[in-house]
Amino acid sequence: MTMRTAITAGLFTAAFATLSPTTASAQSCTGAHTPGAARLTVEATGLRNGNGEVAFTVYANDSRKFLAKGGKLLRARVPAVAPITQTCFWLPPGIYEVAQYHDENADHDFNRTLFVPKEGFGFSNDASTTLGLPSMKDTQFTLPAGGRTLRVKMRYRR
């Protein structure tokens, strides 16, 4: 195992291991539906099965909090439905990042074997994870006042 592989595995652990349970359906969005809030719908595409849950995490545009333990802005866990699972959030218009993972065994842990993810994952803009976690810049998207639907491909390494 190379040092890069070990570091990447540790970063994946930090990014996904802190996900706590919050269940939301596509009809009841996570977050406060206050005046001026925009609806962000996130669709996880390419799920290989309907086992477990999909955890969606939204990050504010802050490099100190992006993928950091305790750095989330909002989180939702919803039952997995193959091939597409969706949820929604109420947020002020702005710039955000999204991370998702398919918690197939619903143990609230991002499972790995020898540092290789066993469960699917993805990031907004389908940002590349070839050399490790994507940068915040690569995952940024704008949520306009009229709302937005974001489609994120689920990637499986095994």
N, C-alpha and C positions, 0 to 999 in steps of 0.2 A: 504494500500500500504506500502510495506516495504521500508526501506532506500535503500537496494540493488536495488529494482525495480526503484526507483526514480533516483538513480545514473546512472543505466544502460540506462534509457530513456534519460537522459541528454547527455550521451556519444553518443548515437545513433544520437541525434539531432546535436551534434557538428560534428560528422563524415559525415553526409549526408546533412545537411541544407545549407552548403556553396557551393553546387554544382552550378556552373554558366553554362549558355548555350554555348556549342560548339558542333556543329553538324559535324559528320564525317561519311562517308560511309565506308564499308569494302574495297572498291577499293582505296579510298584516305585516307591514314593513317595520323593520327595526329602526329606531330613532324617533325623535319627536317631529310630528307633522305640524310644525309651526308655520306662521305666515312667512312666505318667502322660501320655504324649504323646497328642494327639488327631489324628485324620485329617481333613484339610481336602481335599475334592475340589473342584476348580474346573472348570466346564464353560464353554468359550467357545462361545456359540451364534450362529447366523446367519452362519457362514462362507460366503463366496460361491463358494469352490472349495476343492479339496484340495491346492493348490500350496504348496510350502515347508513352513514350520514355524509353530507358535504359541509365542511366548515368554510365560511367566507369571512375574511377579515378586511376591513377598510382602514387604511392609514391616512392621516392628514399629511399634507405636504411639508414634512419636517424630517430632515436627514437623521436627526438624533433618535427619532422614534421609529423610523422605517425598519420593519422586521425585527425590532428590538423587543425583548421581554417587557411586557407592560406597555408597549408603545402603540397598541391598537387604539383606533378611534371608536369603531363599532365592530361587532362580531355577530354572526348568525350561524346556527347549525340547523340544517333541514334534512329530512329523510331523503336519501339518494333515490333518484328515479332515472334509470337509463333510457335513452342516451343523453338526456338533458335534464339538469336540475337547476332550478332558479330560486332566487330570493330577491328581496328589495330592501332598500334603505332610504330614509328621509335625511337629507343633508343640505346644508347651505350650498348654493352654487360655489364652485371653486375647483381646485386641483387636488386630486387624490390618487391613491394607489390601492390595488386589491391583490390579495393572495388567497388562494383556495387550496383545499386538499380533500381527497376522498377518503374519509375515515371508514374503510370497508368493514372493520370489525367493531366500530362504534366504541372504541376504548379511550377516545379523546387523546390519542397519542399518534404522532406521525411515525409509523413503523418503518424500520429499515433492517436490512440484512447486510452485514459487512459494509456498512455505511451507504449502501445503495437503497434508495427509497423502495419500499414494497407497495406503497399506496400512491395513487395518482396525486398530482399537484399542478398548479398553474398560477400565472401572474397576469395582471392586466397588460394589454397590448401583446399578449402571448410572448412576453419578453424571454429571450434565450437564457437557458440554464446550462449550456454546454460546458462552460468553464467555471461553474459555481452559481451562486445566487445572482440575479440580475441587479443592476443598479437602480436606484430610486428613479433616476431620470428615464430609464428605459421602460418603467412601469407607469409613469405619470399619464393621467388623462384629465380632461376638463369635463366637469359636470355643469352644463348650462342651466339656466333658470327653468327651462322647459322640460328638464329631465333627460335621461339617456338610458339606453340598454347597452350593456357591455357583455360581449361574448368572450369567454375565456376557455381555451382548449385544455382539457385535462390530459396531463402527460403521465405515462406509466413507464418506469424503467425496467420493470420485471414483468 
